[in-house]
Amino acid sequence: MLDLINVAYDTQIPNNVGLSTDKRVLKALERWHPGYINWWNDLIPEKFQKSLIYLRTAVSVDPKGWAKFDYVKMPEYRWGVLLAPQVEDRIIPCGEHYGKPAWQEVPGEYRSMLRRLIVIQGDTEPASVEQQRHLGKTAPSLYDMRNLFQVNVEEGRHLWAMVYLLQKYFGADGREEADDLLRRQSGSEEAPRMLGAFNEVTPDWLSFFMFTYFTDRDGKMQLESLAQSGFDPLSRTCRFMLTEEAHHMFVGETGVGRIVERTCQAMNDAGITDPYDIEKIRALGVIDLPTIQKKLNLHYTLSLDLFGQEVSTNAANAFNAGIKGRYMETKIEDDHQLHNDTYPVSQLVDGNIEVVDSPALSAINMRLRDDYTRDAAGGVGRWNRVIAKAGIEFELSLPHEGFHRQIGVFTGAPVTPEGRVIAKDEWDARRGEWLPTGADGDFIQSLMIPVSEPGKFAGWIAPPRVGIDNKPGDFEYVQLYMA
């Protein structure tokens, strides 16, 4: 009987889907594997391929004990195909097929739509690793370097998760799409990644922490909605991916929190009470709170754009087909079909922001984005408690949904972070108040000096409260290879 809990290591690709008896898919994945390793070695992450990293590796999909920790060289990490256990008698949770048995094979009428969703999700996984490939060289500690590489290898495994679905269920089309996932590259002019936020650079560690907090949280919301899919293999794949994704957001939230903590500590030690006394604060070798707010503004708004149009026919079709649900679909108390329901959506009408009731079916993206905003607000509140505890009068906040948008009803609209519509000329003149400038970036870069002694941390970030896998503060999370 197939063991759906423990991970089998009897093939080149670790898995709990019985690849040893599914020769066609196994051979397809083995043919894809060398291209993946070439991609990893050529691009990711620069200069650290021979170092030993203290990484967790999945050995089970049981949430009580699914991973083990050990030193491994990243190119030798055992990426695999892992699905959450099948739920007996699972039904399609939404749309016109609501209540019918979940599909174990791709329904023919939705084949193209499903493939597109899987490819888009798959494309984001290697993209984020490509964006972060230079960060190891400026890591503020071995602890942080290890966390970066853990995120990297797990994003690589998430790519494998999507490639498995393409190879097993979509035939020649799926194999071609799987190859294209390695052909595209973040920021490439000829073959960029599919979503705009994944073609942006990640130039420094504050950007990395903001990315893993905000953009990986978008990934969480997308995975949560795909986990509701009536196509059961996709649902099971995403349910296990969410287990790993939680660590990525933890890295982001605690990373930003540690930067905030160190800044407040340095201000208090120097007797600086005004958070806007930027020159004096930066002279302490820490990142001032207003600049942290600018970075927050940038990454939050880039992440909002990933949700697409507020009112979307494509999103409505995916929901109606039952192949993508809402966040926590099964816990929502309605008919799960949205025939006559409405949902509030902001619009820009004659220079004013108005909220109108739109058909809930076509406002699926808007609802998911609102769920995201509520989820993202939690960490911001915890950062603010650090500031308040330090006795500093400053509060970080999420900007208005209309601020700095490139997709949706507010595309290019001159909306302030507070939600006020102003003249375009004024917005352009004040852009540097709200978003990072070149000078801000240069200052942050000046702090990006690596620290590689176990237990030591760069002066702009506080140590973590607890080590990974309960290791002591001076644990050597990365054993650097010295050529």
C-alpha positions in Angstrom: 0.0 0.0 0.0 1.3 3.5 -0.9 2.7 5.4 2.1 1.2 8.9 1.8 2.9 10.2 5.0 6.6 9.3 4.8 8.9 10.5 2.1 10.5 7.7 0.0 14.1 8.1 -1.0 14.3 5.1 -3.3 14.4 7.2 -6.5 16.5 10.2 -7.6 13.5 12.4 -6.7 12.3 12.0 -3.1 8.5 11.7 -3.0 5.4 10.4 -1.3 3.4 9.9 -4.6 4.8 6.5 -5.6 7.2 7.5 -8.3 9.0 4.2 -8.1 5.9 2.6 -9.7 5.0 5.5 -12.0 7.8 5.0 -14.5 6.5 7.5 -17.1 6.4 10.4 -14.7 9.6 9.4 -13.0 11.5 9.3 -16.3 10.1 12.7 -17.3 11.2 14.2 -14.0 14.7 12.5 -14.3 15.0 14.1 -17.7 14.1 17.5 -16.2 16.4 17.2 -13.2 19.8 18.0 -15.0 18.4 21.2 -16.3 17.2 22.2 -12.9 20.6 21.5 -11.3 22.3 23.5 -14.1 19.9 26.4 -13.3 20.7 26.1 -9.6 24.5 26.0 -10.2 24.6 28.7 -12.8 22.4 31.2 -11.0 21.7 30.4 -7.4 23.0 31.5 -4.8 26.3 32.9 -5.9 29.6 31.6 -4.4 28.0 29.4 -1.7 27.5 26.1 -3.5 30.2 24.2 -1.6 29.4 25.5 1.9 27.7 23.3 4.4 24.3 24.8 5.4 22.3 23.6 8.4 19.0 23.0 6.5 15.8 21.2 7.2 14.7 18.5 4.8 11.2 17.0 4.6 11.0 13.4 5.7 7.3 13.2 6.1 4.1 15.2 5.5 2.9 14.6 9.1 2.7 18.1 10.6 3.9 16.8 14.0 7.3 15.9 12.7 7.8 16.5 9.0 11.4 17.6 8.8 14.9 16.8 10.0 17.9 19.2 10.3 21.4 18.5 9.1 24.3 20.0 7.2 24.1 19.8 3.5 25.6 21.4 0.4 22.8 23.1 -1.5 23.3 21.4 -4.8 23.1 18.1 -3.0 19.8 19.0 -1.2 17.2 16.4 -1.9 14.4 18.3 -3.6 11.3 16.2 -3.9 7.6 15.9 -4.7 5.4 16.0 -1.6 1.6 16.0 -1.4 -0.5 16.3 1.7 -2.4 13.1 2.5 -5.6 12.6 0.5 -8.8 13.6 2.3 -11.3 10.8 2.0 -14.6 11.7 0.2 -13.4 15.3 -0.4 -15.9 17.4 -2.4 -15.4 20.4 -4.7 -15.8 23.3 -2.2 -17.2 26.0 -4.5 -18.6 27.0 -7.9 -21.1 25.3 -10.2 -19.8 21.8 -9.2 -20.1 22.5 -5.5 -20.6 19.3 -3.5 -19.5 16.9 -6.2 -16.5 14.6 -5.6 -13.2 16.3 -6.1 -11.4 15.5 -9.4 -8.4 13.1 -9.3 -7.7 13.8 -13.0 -7.8 17.1 -14.9 -11.4 17.8 -16.1 -11.1 18.4 -19.9 -13.1 21.6 -20.0 -10.8 23.3 -17.5 -7.5 21.9 -18.7 -6.1 25.2 -20.1 -7.2 27.2 -17.1 -5.7 24.8 -14.6 -2.4 24.6 -16.6 -2.2 28.4 -16.6 -2.7 28.7 -12.8 -0.1 26.0 -12.2 2.4 27.6 -14.5 2.0 31.1 -13.0 2.4 29.7 -9.5 5.4 27.7 -10.6 7.0 30.7 -12.3 7.1 32.7 -9.0 9.1 30.0 -7.2 12.5 30.2 -9.1 12.0 33.9 -9.7 12.3 34.8 -6.0 15.5 32.7 -5.8 16.9 34.5 -8.8 16.1 37.8 -7.2 18.0 36.9 -4.0 21.1 35.3 -5.5 23.6 38.0 -4.4 22.4 38.4 -0.8 24.6 35.7 0.7 27.6 37.9 0.1 26.3 40.6 2.5 24.5 38.5 5.1 24.4 40.2 8.6 25.1 36.8 10.3 25.4 33.1 9.7 21.9 32.7 11.2 20.5 35.0 8.5 22.5 33.5 5.8 21.2 30.1 6.7 17.6 31.4 6.7 18.1 32.9 3.2 19.4 29.5 1.9 16.5 27.6 3.6 14.0 29.9 1.8 15.9 29.4 -1.4 16.0 25.6 -1.4 12.3 25.5 -0.4 11.3 27.8 -3.2 13.2 25.3 -5.4 11.1 22.5 -4.0 8.0 24.4 -4.7 9.1 24.6 -8.3 9.4 20.8 -8.3 5.8 20.6 -6.8 4.4 22.5 -9.8 6.6 20.7 -12.3 5.3 17.3 -11.0 1.7 18.4 -11.7 2.7 19.6 -15.2 4.6 16.4 -16.0 2.0 14.0 -14.6 -1.3 15.6 -15.8 -0.6 17.7 -18.8 1.5 15.5 -21.2 3.6 17.2 -23.9 2.2 20.6 -23.1 3.2 20.2 -19.5 6.7 19.1 -20.3 7.1 22.2 -22.5 5.8 24.4 -19.8 8.2 22.8 -17.3 11.2 23.5 -19.5 10.0 27.1 -19.9 10.1 27.6 -16.1 13.8 27.2 -16.3 14.2 29.3 -19.5 12.6 32.5 -18.0 14.7 34.6 -15.6 13.9 37.4 -13.3 14.6 40.7 -14.9 15.5 39.3 -18.3 14.7 41.5 -21.2 14.1 38.5 -23.6 12.3 36.1 -21.2 11.3 37.8 -17.9 9.2 36.2 -15.2 5.5 36.3 -15.7 4.6 38.7 -12.8 6.0 42.2 -12.4 7.0 42.0 -8.7 9.2 39.0 -9.6 11.3 41.0 -12.0 12.3 43.6 -9.4 15.8 43.4 -7.8 16.3 42.5 -4.2 19.3 44.7 -3.5 19.7 44.5 0.3 18.6 42.6 3.4 15.8 45.0 4.4 14.3 44.4 0.9 14.7 40.6 1.5 12.9 40.7 4.8 10.1 42.9 3.3 9.8 40.6 0.4 9.5 37.5 2.5 7.0 39.2 4.8 4.8 40.8 2.1 5.3 39.0 -1.2 5.6 35.5 0.3 2.4 36.4 2.2 0.8 36.9 -1.2 2.1 33.5 -2.1 0.4 32.1 1.1 -2.9 33.6 0.0 -2.6 32.2 -3.5 -1.6 28.8 -2.2 -4.5 28.9 0.3 -7.0 29.6 -2.5 -5.4 26.9 -4.7 -5.6 24.5 -1.8 -9.4 24.8 -2.1 -9.2 23.6 -5.7 -11.6 20.9 -6.8 -8.6 19.3 -8.6 -7.4 17.3 -5.7 -3.7 16.8 -6.6 -3.3 20.6 -6.8 -5.1 21.0 -3.5 -2.9 18.5 -1.8 0.3 19.9 -3.3 -0.5 23.4 -2.0 -1.5 22.2 1.4 2.0 20.9 2.0 3.6 23.9 0.4 1.9 26.1 3.0 3.7 24.1 5.7 7.0 25.3 4.3 5.8 28.8 3.4 5.2 29.6 7.1 8.9 29.8 7.7 9.5 32.2 4.9 7.0 34.7 6.4 8.6 34.1 9.8 12.0 35.1 8.4 10.4 38.3 7.0 8.5 39.3 10.1 11.3 38.6 12.6 13.9 40.2 10.2 12.1 43.5 10.0 11.3 43.3 13.7 14.9 42.8 14.6 15.9 45.8 12.4 13.2 47.9 14.1 14.4 46.7 17.6 18.1 47.6 16.8 17.2 51.0 15.5 15.1 51.8 18.6 17.9 50.5 20.9 20.5 52.7 19.1 18.3 55.8 19.3 17.7 55.3 23.0 21.4 54.7 23.7 22.2 57.9 21.9 19.4 59.9 23.5 17.7 60.6 20.2 13.9 61.0 20.6 12.9 62.4 17.2 12.5 59.5 14.7 12.8 62.0 11.9 16.3 63.2 12.9 17.5 60.9 10.1 21.0 62.2 9.7 21.9 61.6 13.4 20.1 58.2 13.4 21.9 57.0 10.3 25.2 58.1 11.8 24.6 55.4 14.4 24.8 52.8 11.6 21.2 51.8 11.8 18.2 52.2 9.4 15.9 55.0 10.4 12.2 54.2 10.9 10.9 56.6 8.1 13.1 54.7 5.6 11.7 51.4 6.9 8.2 52.8 6.3 9.2 53.7 2.7 10.4 50.1 2.1 7.2 48.8 3.6 5.2 51.1 1.2 7.1 49.8 -1.8 6.9 46.1 -1.0 3.3 46.1 0.2 2.1 47.9 -3.0 4.1 45.6 -5.3 2.4 42.7 -3.5 -1.1 44.2 -3.9 -0.5 44.3 -7.7 0.1 40.5 -7.7 -3.6 40.0 -6.9 -4.5 41.4 -10.3 -7.6 43.4 -11.2 -10.1 44.0 -8.4 -13.0 42.9 -10.7 -11.9 40.0 -12.8 -13.7 37.7 -15.2 -10.8 35.2 -15.1 -11.0 35.0 -11.3 -14.8 34.6 -11.5 -14.4 31.8 -14.1 -11.8 30.0 -12.0 -14.0 30.1 -8.9 -17.1 29.1 -10.8 -15.3 26.2 -12.3 -14.2 25.1 -8.8 -10.5 25.1 -9.6 -9.6 28.0 -7.3 -11.5 29.0 -4.2 -11.5 31.8 -1.7 -9.2 32.0 1.4 -10.5 29.4 3.9 -13.4 28.6 1.6 -14.8 25.8 3.7 -15.2 28.1 6.7 -17.2 30.8 4.9 -20.9 30.6 5.6 -22.6 31.2 2.3 -23.8 29.1 -0.7 -20.2 28.9 -2.1 -21.6 29.8 -5.5 -22.2 33.5 -5.2 -25.1 33.7 -7.5 -26.6 36.9 -6.0 -24.0 38.1 -3.5 -22.1 41.4 -3.7 -18.8 42.6 -2.4 -17.5 46.2 -1.8 -14.9 47.4 -4.2 -13.2 50.8 -4.2 -13.4 52.8 -7.5 -11.9 56.1 -8.7 -14.8 58.2 -9.9 -14.1 61.8 -11.1 -11.1 62.1 -8.9 -12.8 60.8 -5.8 -12.5 57.3 -4.2 -15.9 55.7 -3.8 -16.9 52.2 -2.6 -19.4 50.4 -4.7 -21.0 47.0 -4.4 -19.9 44.7 -7.2 -21.0 41.1 -7.9 -19.1 39.0 -5.4 -18.3 36.4 -8.1 -16.3 38.9 -10.2 -14.7 40.5 -7.0 -13.0 37.3 -5.9 -9.5 39.0 -6.3 -10.7 41.9 -4.2 -11.9 39.6 -1.4 -8.6 37.7 -1.4 -6.6 41.0 -1.3 -8.7 42.2 1.7 -7.9 38.9 3.5 -4.2 39.5 2.7 -4.3 43.0 4.1 -5.9 41.8 7.3 -3.2 39.1 7.6 -0.4 41.5 6.8 -1.5 44.0 9.4 -0.7 41.6 12.2 3.0 41.7 11.8 3.0 45.5 11.4 1.2 45.7 14.7 3.9 43.6 16.3 6.6 45.8 14.9 4.8 48.8 16.3 4.7 47.3 19.8 8.5 47.1 19.6 8.6 50.8 18.9 6.1 51.7 21.6 8.0 49.6 24.1 11.1 51.6 23.3 9.2 54.8 24.1 9.6 56.2 20.6 6.7 58.1 19.0 6.4 56.5 15.6 4.0 54.1 14.0 4.5 52.0 10.9 1.3 51.6 8.8 0.0 49.9 5.6 -0.6 52.6 2.9 -4.0 53.0 1.3 -4.9 50.5 -1.4 -4.8 53.2 -4.1 -1.2 54.3 -3.4 1.5 53.5 -5.9 -0.5 51.0 -7.9 0.4 49.6 -11.4 -2.5 47.2 -11.8 -6.2 47.6 -11.1 -8.6 50.6 -10.8 -5.9 52.8 -9.2 -3.2 52.2 -11.9 -1.0 55.4 -11.9 -3.5 57.3 -9.8 -1.9 60.1 -7.6 -3.1 58.8 -4.3 -1.2 59.5 -1.1 -0.4 56.7 1.5 -3.3 58.2 3.6 -5.7 57.7 0.7 -6.0 61.3 -0.5 -6.2 62.0 -4.3 -3.8 64.9 -5.2 -2.5 66.5 -8.3 -0.1 64.3 -10.4 2.6 67.0 -10.2 2.4 67.1 -6.4 2.5 63.3 -6.2 5.6 63.2 -8.4 7.3 66.0 -6.3 6.6 64.1 -3.1 7.4 60.6 -4.3 10.7 60.6 -2.3 8.7 61.2 0.9 6.8 57.9 0.5 9.1 55.6 -1.5 12.8 54.7 -1.3 15.1 57.1 -3.2 18.4 56.4 -4.7 20.1 58.0 -1.7 18.1 55.7 0.7 19.2 52.7 -1.3 22.9 53.9 -1.2 22.7 54.3 2.6 21.3 50.9 3.1 23.9 49.4 0.8 26.6 51.0 2.8 25.5 48.9 5.8 25.5 45.7 3.9 28.9 44.4 5.2 28.9 40.7 5.8 29.4 39.2 9.3 30.5 35.5 9.3 31.7 34.8 12.8 29.3 32.5 14.6 27.1 34.3 17.1 28.0 37.8 15.8 25.5 40.2 14.0 25.8 43.3 12.0 25.3 46.5 13.9 22.0 47.4 12.2 20.1 44.3 13.2 19.4 42.7 16.6 20.1 39.0 17.3 17.0 36.6 17.2 15.4 35.6 20.5 15.6 31.9 19.7 17.9 29.9 17.4 16.9 27.6 14.6 16.2 24.1 15.9 16.8 25.4 19.4 20.5 25.8 18.7 22.7 28.1 21.0 23.5 31.7 20.0 27.0 30.9 18.7 25.9 27.9 16.6 27.7 27.7 13.2 24.6 27.6 10.9 26.8 27.8 7.8 30.2 26.2 7.5 31.7 28.4 4.8 33.8 26.8 2.1 37.1 28.7 1.7 38.7 28.1 -1.7 
